[in-house]
Amino acid sequence: MIVTDKLFIGGRWAEPSSPALLDIRSPHDRSLVGRAAQAAPADIDLAVAAAREAFDHGPWPLLSPAERQAVIARFDALHAARNDETAALISAENGAPRWFTHWAQTALSEQTGAYLRAAASFGWEEPADPSGASRTLVRREPIGVIAAVIPWNAPHQSALVKIIPALLAGNTVVLKASPENSLSVLLLGEIAAEAGIPEGVLSILPADRETSEYLVSHPGVDKIAFTGSTAAGRRIAAIAGEQLKRVSLELGGKSASIILQDADLTAVTEGLKFASFANNAENCQAHTRILAPRGRYEEVVEALKDLVESLVVGDPADPETFIGPMIRADQQQRVRSYIELGIKEGARLVTGGPEIPEGLEGGYYVRPTLFADVDNSMRIAQEEIFGPVLVVIPYDDEDDAVRIANDSPYGLGGGVWTADTEHGTEIARRVRTGYFMVNAAAPGFEGPFGGYKASGIGREFGSVGLAEYVEHKTINI
């Protein structure tokens, strides 16, 4: 059992304002993984004060971009050296299977590397085109104190996709993590201290929702960077609007995956195994609306039935497991209630159902579930379930498929499956989402990631993600 009884405030381990520790329990069997300190508003005050002092008077914003890049490169190397440890701990905390956490942790070096490459070629200060007698310089300067608020489903990815560009730009950061990930996220403090991130520049605080709202409302914060639910994002946007703070929001999704008439169903099911079910389908960009042509509808349904029934559900530490438990009892019940709703709405339950998988009653498990004969107006097709539930929606022609894909309050991800990649790209251009895959093309970290509509504001990854953490200044000489 791991006990972390201190908080990482301003680059130092500090006693929390409350001595009570939170029990972190496994979603698999509810056993005790460890205990961790939790932040309260008084700890937020200390962290913001340290960040404010470090930004206003410390060396970090004044370092050259190359000097900051060197520190972040050290951090990345130290972080990568602990991939196995952090992957195992994240699985224990949130129930994500080990295959996923190991992949996710390994991929983070490429995510950070893309930010480092962007920073190395970024136009921190450059002349604008001449226009008359004066000379114009455009500078990109840090914003200030960043409040980064992250969810529990991919804690290190969500943390570093904000911390790294913010620090590369010269900002200081207060990271607020979900209580469920207290142990794994506090490990980032050890790595930051070893990497030589200066005093005051970074704080890491697990805390509840009320304390999170205290942080984003804090007058010492200049920008909020949030990943989480659309409902929480709306609340944060309202707070930011009242205070005229900068804000970036990576929110929910209900991604549509369009299967064209010429698609290879073997390739489709192999790709959807990961696009739809990775990370227990507790994943904002999961392909959960499957759009199938009427001429191949039952063929698609049968192929997806075979896929869903092949998924191994069980202990996330078992290398054979593909899907682990949901994070908490309330999330388990949420997913089960949506399955019950789908039945009531008149969708055809092809496989799965609301019953807890046999032999796994001690954890927060649900059955991977497939619905057919779904109309896109049904709630199971419109609302984010955040669990392993797929719906198959028929379409008449490609215009109808695009219409259905766009008929959603969300616009985060999606995909198309076809033998003709050029034609698939044309379909991709018509779907109103921030991220789209043709035949499950491997994602990269150079291009921007984020959503349209209720899926968010702003972008992450690469040079576009780095630009979210700077102010633009024009100097006329």
Secondary structure, DSSP 8 states (H G I E B T S, - for coil): -EEE--EEETTEEE--SS--EEEEE-TTT--EEEEEE---HHHHHHHHHHHHHHHHHSSGGGS-HHHHHHHHHHHHHHHHTTHHHHHHHHHHHH---HHHHHHHHHHHHHHHHHHHHHHHH--SEEE----SSS-EEEEEEE-SEEEEE--SSSHHHHHHHHHHHHHHTT-EEEEEE-GGGHHHHHHHHHHHHHHT--TTSEEEEE--HHHHHHHHH-TT--EEEEES-HHHHHHHHHHHHHHT-EEEEE----EEEEE-TT--HHHHHHHHHHHHHGGGG--TT-EEEEEEEGGGHHHHHHHHHHHHHH--BS-TTSTT-SB---SSHHHHHHHHHHHHHHHHHT-EEEE--SS--TT-TTTT----EEEES--TTSHHHHS---SSEEEEEEESSHHHHHHHHH-SSEES-EEEE-S-HHHHHHHHHHS--S--EETT----SSS-B--EETTEES-BSHHHHHHTTEEEEEEE-
